[in-house]
Amino acid sequence: MLLEKPLEKIKSYCEQCGVVNIEKFIDDCSILKEVLLSENKKYNLTRIREDSDYWNKHIADSLSITRFFPELKEKHLKLADVGCGAGFPSLVLAIAFKNLKITAIDSIQKKTNFVEFAAQQLGLENLSVTWGRARELKIVGEYDYVTARAVAEPIKIFKECRKFLNKTGKIVVYQTPKTETAPIDILNKWTSKYPYTWEKSSELLLPGGDKRIFIYALPIS
């Protein structure tokens, strides 16, 4: 287990991200960790095996989106997590915020199978799973948010997932300063024929010292 001091730092960060029942949240994420590590022995789901990395790079990172989009903490919204992988951020957000109705989407079936299994183990009634390629799914105008973490460049996510959004919907891509792929002005040029504008968040420091930024597309009102 994590030493007490680092765990307290994680708890504090999660509370800053809007987690209300922090002890229940930590307990559920501990269960998720055990399920993840157990299933990871059967097929590769994550390269993260160290306890501190799990809490920092999976849990805290998944929650960090609420620092810039606080409505996720309180409003009843629909969110599609595209390229969900092993369920980060979708599983973590579903554990933390029961007000969200989340769909985890991935083209690799072993990953969607895992997310569905983990959701069942945790009793997450606010999370569903879809297996398929985003560009092939017949989803139109359904979601308030599309998230993508460590999946693809923002422009690709935009092209494949813009149709998922309702009139006020946003696409939010998790990145780091090192993985930022295109300046905002270039993104806006590439998508100029659509009624969206791209913006970038300020840098955010995660509890373990990693840096996070968000690149996001907002509808032009």
Residue, then its C-alpha position, 0 to 999 in steps of 0.5 A: m500500500l502507499l505510505e500514509k503521507p502520499l495517500e493523504k496527498i492523493k486524498s487531498y487532491c481528489e477532494q479538490c477535484g470534487v470527490v465528496n465521500i473520499e473514504k468510499f472513493i479510495d476504497d472503490c479505487s483500491i478494489l479497481k486496482e486489485v481487479l486491474l492487476s489481476e486481469n493484467k496478468k491475463y492480457n496487457l491492460t496497463r504498464i503501470r504496476e507501482d502503487s504510487d503510479y496507479w494513484n497518481k497517473h490513473i486516479a488523480d490524472s483521471l479526476s484532473i479534468t474537473r479542475f477546468f470543467p467543474e460542471l462535471k462534478e455536479k450537473h447531470l451530464k452524458l460523457a463518452d470516453v473514447g479509446c477508454g483503454a483500461g477505463f481511465p478516466s471513465l471508471v474513475l469518473a463513474i466512481a466519483f460522480k454518480n451524476l454522470k452517465i458515462t459510455a466507455i468506448d474502445s475498438i479493442q474488445k479485451k479492453t471493453n470486456f475489462v471495463e465492463f467487468a470492473a464496472q460490474q465488480l464495483g456496481l457502477e450503474n452509471l457506466s455502460v460500455t461500447w465496443g467499436r471504432a468511433r468513426e463507425l458508431k452511429i451516435v449523433g448529438e447524444y453527449d455533453y462531453v467527449t473525453a480522450r486520454a492518451v489516445a490520438e491527436p486532437i484533430k483525429i478525435f474531433k473528426e471522428c467524434r464531433k458527431f457524438l456531441n449535442k449542441t453545447g457539447k465539448i471535446v476534451v483531450y488529455q495531454t501533457p506539455k511534452t505530448e502536445t501535438a499542434p498549436i491552437d491556431i493550427l487546430n482552429k485552422w484545420t477545423s475552421k469550417y465547423p462552428y467550434t473553437w479550440e482552447k488550451s488549459s493552463e498546466l496542472l501539477l498532479p500530486g506525483g509531480d507529473k504535468r497535465i494540460f487539456i486541449y479542448a474544442l468548444p462550440i461557438s455560440 
